[in-house]
Amino acid sequence: MSETETTAPEKNTLMETMGLVRTLSVDADEGRVALEFEAKPSQCHSGNIVQGGFVTGWIDAAMAQALIAKTDAKLLPLSLDIKIAFYAAAHPGLVHAEAWIERLGRKTAFVEGRLTTPDGTVIAKGMSTVRLVPMG
């Protein structure tokens, strides 16, 4: 199953708060997702730089969505650890968070992701170990 350029994300207050603009692509078979967020001035600290927690959150959200898509929303991803490497500052405007599954087990998954500007400049990369539990 593959979906591209979705304009209206499902109603999700957390994702709205994080600034989700739209889902760019979902490939459930491959376990890949790309999301577009709007970095807002209210998410910035000195020098109009987005606080690193938002950068981490955007990558983490994409990694979770990749797992949810791959497991057909039957498993809830719970982060055991997250490692983020920052390459450049994020500034107000659009950013793209993409994620993919590196390895999927029955109870544990390893996922990776990155945040870029719309023109492809890498802002940060991340990786996470995730515990998978039945949804509901």
KEKE-3310 file (N, C-alpha, C; in steps of 0.2 Angstrom, whole numbers, plus 5000, padded with zeros to 4 digits):
npx = (5004:5003:5004:5003:5006:4996:4983:4975:4978:4973:4963:4972:4976:4989:4998:4994:4998:5011:5014:5010:5008:5005:5004:5017:5020:5017:5022:5017:5021:5035:5037:5039:5039:5034:5033:5027:5031:5027:5038:5038:5039:5036:5042:5055:5071:5085:5091:5082:5081:5075:5070:5078:5071:5059:5064:5068:5056:5049:5056:5054:5040:5038:5045:5037:5025:5029:5031:5018:5011:5017:5013:5000:4992:4991:5000:5007:5019:5032:5044:5060:5073:5081:5091:5098:5106:5112:5114:5112:5105:5087:5075:5061:5048:5044:5048:5054:5051:5057:5055:5060:5059:5072:5074:5062:5055:5046:5043:5051:5058:5069:5071:5074:5077:5076:5077:5074:5076:5064:5072:5081:5092:5100:5095:5094:5098:5091:5089:5081:5076:5063:5049:5036:5019:5003:4990:4978)
npy = (4994:5011:5028:5045:5063:5067:5079:5082:5078:5066:5070:5075:5080:5081:5080:5091:5101:5100:5105:5098:5098:5091:5074:5067:5055:5038:5022:5007:4994:4994:5001:5015:5032:5049:5065:5082:5096:5112:5123:5134:5151:5152:5140:5142:5147:5157:5167:5163:5149:5133:5124:5110:5099:5099:5096:5083:5077:5078:5069:5058:5056:5053:5041:5033:5033:5026:5013:5011:5011:5000:4990:4989:4997:4989:4987:4996:5008:5010:5020:5015:5020:5035:5042:5057:5066:5082:5091:5104:5120:5121:5132:5144:5139:5127:5109:5093:5077:5061:5043:5026:5009:4999:4986:4974:4966:4954:4959:4970:4984:4992:5008:5022:5039:5055:5073:5086:5101:5108:5108:5098:5099:5092:5092:5085:5068:5053:5039:5024:5013:5002:4997:4985:4984:4977:4986:4995)
npz = (5000:4996:4998:4993:4995:5004:5009:5020:5036:5048:5062:5075:5090:5096:5085:5078:5087:5087:5074:5062:5045:5033:5027:5018:5011:5013:5014:5018:5015:5014:5026:5028:5030:5026:5033:5034:5043:5051:5057:5070:5075:5089:5094:5095:5101:5107:5093:5084:5082:5081:5095:5101:5106:5099:5086:5088:5092:5080:5072:5079:5079:5065:5065:5073:5066:5054:5059:5064:5052:5045:5053:5052:5061:5072:5082:5095:5096:5108:5113:5118:5118:5111:5099:5094:5081:5078:5064:5058:5061:5064:5057:5058:5047:5034:5037:5033:5039:5038:5039:5042:5044:5050:5056:5060:5073:5083:5095:5096:5088:5076:5071:5060:5056:5048:5048:5037:5027:5015:5003:5004:5013:5026:5043:5055:5061:5066:5077:5084:5097:5099:5108:5105:5107:5109:5101:5110)
capx = (5000:5007:5000:5007:5003:4989:4983:4972:4980:4968:4962:4976:4978:4996:5001:4993:5002:5018:5014:5010:5005:5002:5008:5019:5020:5016:5023:5016:5024:5042:5038:5042:5034:5037:5028:5029:5029:5029:5042:5035:5043:5035:5046:5062:5075:5089:5093:5077:5083:5070:5072:5080:5066:5054:5067:5068:5049:5046:5059:5051:5033:5039:5047:5031:5020:5032:5029:5010:5009:5019:5009:4993:4990:4989:5005:5009:5027:5034:5052:5065:5078:5081:5097:5098:5112:5110:5119:5111:5099:5081:5072:5054:5047:5043:5053:5052:5053:5055:5058:5060:5061:5078:5073:5056:5054:5039:5042:5056:5060:5074:5069:5079:5074:5080:5074:5077:5073:5061:5076:5085:5097:5099:5095:5096:5096:5089:5088:5077:5074:5056:5045:5030:5014:4997:4986:4972)
capy = (5000:5017:5034:5051:5069:5068:5086:5083:5073:5064:5075:5073:5086:5081:5082:5098:5105:5099:5108:5094:5101:5085:5068:5068:5049:5032:5015:5003:4988:4996:5004:5021:5038:5056:5070:5089:5101:5119:5125:5140:5155:5150:5134:5144:5150:5162:5167:5160:5142:5129:5120:5103:5094:5099:5092:5076:5075:5077:5063:5052:5055:5050:5034:5030:5032:5021:5007:5010:5009:4993:4985:4991:5000:4984:4988:5003:5009:5014:5021:5013:5025:5039:5046:5062:5070:5088:5094:5111:5123:5122:5139:5144:5137:5120:5104:5086:5072:5055:5038:5020:5003:4995:4979:4973:4959:4953:4964:4976:4987:4997:5013:5028:5045:5062:5080:5090:5107:5105:5107:5092:5100:5088:5096:5080:5061:5049:5031:5023:5006:5003:4991:4985:4981:4977:4992:4994)
capz = (5000:4995:4998:4992:4995:5007:5011:5026:5041:5053:5067:5081:5093:5097:5079:5077:5092:5084:5068:5056:5039:5029:5026:5011:5009:5017:5011:5023:5014:5016:5033:5027:5030:5026:5035:5033:5049:5051:5063:5071:5079:5096:5095:5094:5107:5104:5086:5079:5081:5084:5101:5099:5108:5093:5080:5090:5092:5073:5069:5083:5076:5059:5066:5076:5060:5050:5063:5064:5045:5044:5057:5051:5067:5077:5087:5098:5097:5114:5113:5123:5117:5105:5098:5088:5079:5075:5059:5056:5065:5061:5058:5056:5040:5033:5037:5032:5043:5035:5044:5039:5048:5049:5058:5064:5076:5085:5101:5096:5081:5076:5066:5059:5053:5047:5047:5031:5024:5009:4997:5006:5018:5032:5049:5060:5060:5073:5077:5090:5098:5100:5111:5101:5111:5105:5102:5114)
cpx = (5004:5002:5005:5003:4996:4989:4980:4974:4974:4968:4966:4979:4986:5000:5000:4997:5009:5019:5013:5006:5002:5007:5010:5019:5020:5017:5023:5020:5032:5043:5042:5037:5038:5032:5031:5026:5030:5032:5040:5039:5042:5039:5053:5065:5079:5091:5088:5078:5078:5073:5073:5075:5060:5057:5067:5061:5046:5049:5055:5044:5033:5041:5041:5026:5023:5030:5022:5008:5011:5015:5002:4989:4988:4994:5006:5016:5028:5042:5055:5071:5078:5088:5097:5104:5110:5116:5118:5105:5093:5078:5065:5053:5045:5049:5050:5055:5051:5058:5056:5062:5067:5077:5067:5056:5047:5038:5046:5057:5065:5072:5074:5075:5078:5075:5077:5073:5069:5066:5081:5091:5096:5100:5097:5094:5095:5089:5085:5076:5067:5053:5038:5025:5007:4993:4979:4973)
cpy = (5006:5023:5040:5057:5070:5075:5086:5077:5072:5069:5072:5079:5087:5083:5089:5103:5105:5103:5104:5098:5096:5079:5068:5061:5044:5026:5010:4996:4989:4998:5011:5027:5045:5061:5077:5093:5108:5121:5133:5145:5154:5144:5136:5147:5155:5162:5164:5153:5138:5125:5113:5098:5094:5095:5085:5074:5074:5071:5057:5051:5052:5042:5030:5028:5027:5014:5006:5008:5002:4988:4985:4993:4995:4984:4995:5003:5013:5014:5019:5018:5029:5042:5050:5065:5076:5090:5101:5113:5123:5129:5138:5143:5129:5115:5098:5081:5065:5049:5031:5015:5000:4988:4979:4966:4959:4958:4970:4978:4992:5002:5019:5033:5051:5067:5084:5096:5104:5104:5101:5093:5096:5092:5091:5073:5058:5042:5030:5015:5006:4996:4991:4981:4982:4983:4990:4990)
cpz = (5000:4994:4997:4993:4998:5010:5018:5031:5045:5059:5073:5084:5095:5091:5077:5081:5089:5077:5062:5051:5035:5029:5019:5008:5014:5013:5016:5022:5016:5023:5032:5027:5030:5028:5035:5039:5047:5057:5064:5076:5087:5098:5095:5101:5103:5097:5082:5077:5085:5090:5099:5101:5102:5087:5082:5090:5085:5070:5073:5080:5070:5060:5068:5070:5055:5053:5063:5057:5043:5047:5057:5057:5072:5083:5089:5099:5103:5113:5119:5123:5111:5105:5093:5087:5076:5070:5057:5061:5061:5062:5056:5049:5040:5034:5036:5036:5040:5040:5040:5045:5046:5050:5062:5066:5079:5091:5101:5089:5082:5070:5066:5055:5052:5046:5042:5030:5018:5003:4999:5010:5024:5039:5055:5058:5066:5072:5084:5091:5101:5103:5107:5106:5107:5107:5106:5120)
residu = (MET:SER:GLU:THR:GLU:THR:THR:ALA:PRO:GLU:LYS:ASN:THR:LEU:MET:GLU:THR:MET:GLY:LEU:VAL:ARG:THR:LEU:SER:VAL:ASP:ALA:ASP:GLU:GLY:ARG:VAL:ALA:LEU:GLU:PHE:GLU:ALA:LYS:PRO:SER:GLN:CYS:HIS:SER:GLY:ASN:ILE:VAL:GLN:GLY:GLY:PHE:VAL:THR:GLY:TRP:ILE:ASP:ALA:ALA:MET:ALA:GLN:ALA:LEU:ILE:ALA:LYS:THR:ASP:ALA:LYS:LEU:LEU:PRO:LEU:SER:LEU:ASP:ILE:LYS:ILE:ALA:PHE:TYR:ALA:ALA:ALA:HIS:PRO:GLY:LEU:VAL:HIS:ALA:GLU:ALA:TRP:ILE:GLU:ARG:LEU:GLY:ARG:LYS:THR:ALA:PHE:VAL:GLU:GLY:ARG:LEU:THR:THR:PRO:ASP:GLY:THR:VAL:ILE:ALA:LYS:GLY:MET:SER:THR:VAL:ARG:LEU:VAL:PRO:MET:GLY)
# end
